Amino acid sequence: MTTTEMNMMGKIIFYEDRNFQGRSYECSSDCADMSSYLSRCHSCKVERGCFMVYNRTNFMGNQYFMRRGEYADNMSMMGMSDCIKSCRMIPMHRGSYRMKIYERENFEGQMYELTEDCDDIMSRYSMSSCMSCNVMEGHWLMYEQPQYRGRMMYMRPGEYRNFMNMGMGNMRFMSMRRIMDSYY
C-alpha cells in the first residue's frame, strides 16, 4: 500500500477509559460492535480520516462526527451519557455534492436541491422541516437545529424515505453540512 493510499484510509484508536487510558483498540474501517474488543470506550484519537461514532451497537443511537484530533473525555466533549459502542469510517469524497431534501416523508411536500451547506432551511426555503432526502453525491451531516447544532445524522449516497424508520424518532432536520475533504 502506498503512502497516499494509507493517508486516504482512516485510523481511530479507542480507549476504555478517559484521557487515553486502559486497553485500546485501533480501527481503520466500520465496526458494528466494539464490545468484543473493549468493555467500554470513553476516549479516542482520530489519527487520519473522519468517523461517525454511535452510542449503540450496529450504528444506532446518537451519532457524533469525529475528525482528526484527540477526544480525552467523550462525556464532556460530546455530551455522551454512555460510551461509544460502534463506529463508521466516512470515505473521502472528491467531487460535487448534491442532495434533494423534502418537507415530508416519502419524498413529498416541498423539495429543494442542495449543492452547498444550508445553516437554516426555515429561513432559506421557508421549509418547516426535512423528513426525507435523496443524497445523490457526497457525504452530508444533517442537524436537528439551525446553525449545525443539536443531534446529527450521517447521510451517505442513497434514498432516505422516512427518518423515523431509521431509529431517529420524530427528529426533524433543520440544517445540513457537506463533509468536505478539508476535514481529513
C-alpha positions as CSV (number, residue, x, y, z in Angstrom):
1,M,0.0,0.0,0.0
2,T,1.4,3.4,-1.0
3,T,1.7,6.4,1.4
4,T,-1.1,8.1,-0.5
5,E,-3.4,5.1,0.0
6,M,-2.5,5.0,3.7
7,N,-3.3,8.7,4.1
8,M,-6.8,8.2,2.4
9,M,-7.7,5.5,4.9
10,G,-9.0,6.5,8.3
11,K,-7.5,5.5,11.6
12,I,-9.1,5.8,15.0
13,I,-7.9,4.5,18.3
14,F,-10.4,3.8,21.1
15,Y,-9.5,3.7,24.8
16,E,-11.6,2.1,27.6
17,D,-11.0,5.0,30.0
18,R,-10.9,8.8,29.8
19,N,-7.6,10.5,28.9
20,F,-6.4,7.7,26.7
21,Q,-6.0,5.2,29.5
22,G,-6.8,1.5,29.7
23,R,-6.9,-1.0,26.9
24,S,-7.1,0.3,23.4
25,Y,-8.5,-0.8,20.1
26,E,-7.3,0.5,16.7
27,C,-9.7,0.7,13.8
28,S,-9.5,1.6,10.1
29,S,-13.0,0.6,9.0
30,D,-16.5,0.2,10.2
31,C,-17.1,-1.7,13.5
32,A,-20.7,-2.6,14.3
33,D,-20.0,-3.8,17.8
34,M,-16.9,-2.8,19.8
35,S,-17.8,-5.0,22.8
36,S,-15.6,-7.9,21.7
37,Y,-12.6,-5.5,21.7
38,L,-13.2,-3.3,24.7
39,S,-15.6,-3.4,27.6
40,R,-16.3,0.3,27.3
41,C,-14.9,3.3,25.4
42,H,-14.6,6.7,27.0
43,S,-11.9,8.4,24.9
44,C,-10.4,8.2,21.4
45,K,-7.8,9.7,19.0
46,V,-8.5,10.1,15.3
47,E,-5.2,10.0,13.6
48,R,-6.5,10.0,10.0
49,G,-9.8,10.5,8.3
50,C,-13.3,11.1,9.6
51,F,-15.6,8.8,11.5
52,M,-19.1,8.7,12.9
53,V,-19.3,7.1,16.3
54,Y,-22.5,5.8,17.9
55,N,-23.6,5.2,21.5
56,R,-25.3,1.9,20.5
57,T,-24.2,-1.1,18.5
58,N,-24.9,-1.6,14.8
59,F,-24.6,2.1,14.0
60,M,-27.6,3.1,16.0
61,G,-28.4,5.7,18.6
62,N,-26.9,9.1,18.9
63,Q,-24.2,9.9,16.3
64,Y,-21.2,12.1,16.7
65,F,-18.8,13.3,13.9
66,M,-15.2,12.8,14.7
67,R,-12.3,14.3,12.6
68,R,-8.6,14.3,13.2
69,G,-7.9,15.1,16.9
70,E,-7.9,13.9,20.4
71,Y,-11.1,13.3,22.4
72,A,-10.0,12.8,26.0
73,D,-13.4,12.6,27.6
74,N,-16.4,11.6,25.4
75,M,-18.9,12.6,28.0
76,S,-17.8,16.1,28.5
77,M,-16.8,16.8,24.9
78,M,-19.8,15.3,23.1
79,G,-22.4,15.1,25.8
80,M,-22.5,11.4,25.6
81,S,-24.2,9.8,28.6
82,D,-22.8,6.5,27.6
83,C,-19.7,5.2,25.9
84,I,-19.0,4.6,22.2
85,K,-20.4,1.2,21.0
86,S,-19.8,1.3,17.2
87,C,-18.2,3.4,14.5
88,R,-18.3,4.0,10.8
89,M,-15.5,5.3,8.7
90,I,-16.5,8.1,6.3
91,P,-14.8,7.7,3.0
92,M,-13.2,10.8,1.4
93,H,-15.2,12.3,-1.4
94,R,-13.7,14.4,-4.2
95,G,-16.3,15.8,-6.5
96,S,-19.6,17.6,-6.4
97,Y,-22.2,17.4,-3.6
98,R,-25.9,17.1,-4.4
99,M,-28.9,16.3,-2.2
100,K,-32.6,16.8,-2.5
101,I,-34.5,17.5,0.7
102,Y,-38.2,17.0,1.2
103,E,-40.5,18.5,3.7
104,R,-42.4,15.3,4.4
105,E,-41.8,11.6,4.4
106,N,-41.6,9.5,1.1
107,F,-40.3,12.5,-0.9
108,E,-43.5,14.5,-0.5
109,G,-44.1,18.2,0.1
110,Q,-41.7,21.0,-0.8
111,M,-38.5,19.9,-2.4
112,Y,-35.2,21.7,-2.7
113,E,-31.9,20.6,-4.2
114,L,-28.7,21.4,-2.2
115,T,-25.2,21.6,-3.5
116,E,-23.9,23.8,-0.6
117,D,-24.2,23.8,3.1
118,C,-27.5,25.2,4.5
119,D,-27.5,26.6,8.0
120,D,-31.3,27.0,8.3
121,I,-33.9,25.5,5.9
122,M,-36.6,27.6,7.5
123,S,-35.0,31.0,6.7
124,R,-33.6,29.9,3.4
125,Y,-36.5,27.9,1.9
126,S,-39.5,28.7,4.3
127,M,-39.5,24.9,4.9
128,S,-40.7,23.9,8.4
129,S,-38.6,20.6,8.5
130,C,-36.9,18.0,6.4
131,M,-38.4,14.5,6.8
132,S,-36.8,12.6,3.8
133,C,-34.0,13.1,1.4
134,N,-32.1,11.7,-1.6
135,V,-28.3,12.0,-1.4
136,M,-27.1,11.8,-5.0
137,E,-23.4,12.9,-4.5
138,G,-21.1,13.3,-1.5
139,H,-21.4,12.7,2.2
140,W,-23.5,15.0,4.4
141,L,-24.3,15.7,8.1
142,M,-27.8,16.7,8.9
143,Y,-28.6,18.5,12.2
144,E,-31.9,18.8,14.1
145,Q,-31.4,22.5,14.8
146,P,-30.4,25.5,12.7
147,Q,-26.7,26.6,12.6
148,Y,-25.5,23.0,12.7
149,R,-26.5,22.3,16.3
150,G,-28.2,19.5,18.1
151,R,-28.3,15.8,17.3
152,M,-26.9,14.9,13.9
153,M,-27.1,12.1,11.4
154,Y,-24.6,11.0,8.8
155,M,-26.0,10.6,5.3
156,R,-24.1,8.8,2.5
157,P,-25.4,8.5,-1.1
158,G,-28.9,6.8,-1.1
159,E,-32.6,7.4,-0.6
160,Y,-33.9,8.1,2.9
161,R,-37.7,7.9,2.7
162,N,-38.5,8.1,6.4
163,F,-36.2,9.2,9.1
164,M,-38.5,7.7,11.8
165,N,-37.9,4.2,10.3
166,M,-34.2,4.8,10.8
167,G,-34.4,5.0,14.5
168,M,-34.5,8.8,14.7
169,G,-37.9,9.0,16.3
170,N,-39.7,12.2,15.3
171,M,-36.5,14.1,14.7
172,R,-36.7,16.8,12.1
173,F,-33.6,18.2,10.4
174,M,-33.1,22.0,10.1
175,S,-29.5,22.3,8.8
176,M,-27.2,20.4,6.5
177,R,-23.4,20.4,6.0
178,R,-21.2,18.7,3.5
179,I,-18.3,16.6,4.8
180,M,-15.5,18.2,2.8
181,D,-12.0,16.9,2.1
182,S,-10.6,19.7,4.3
183,Y,-11.9,17.8,7.3
184,Y,-9.4,15.0,6.6
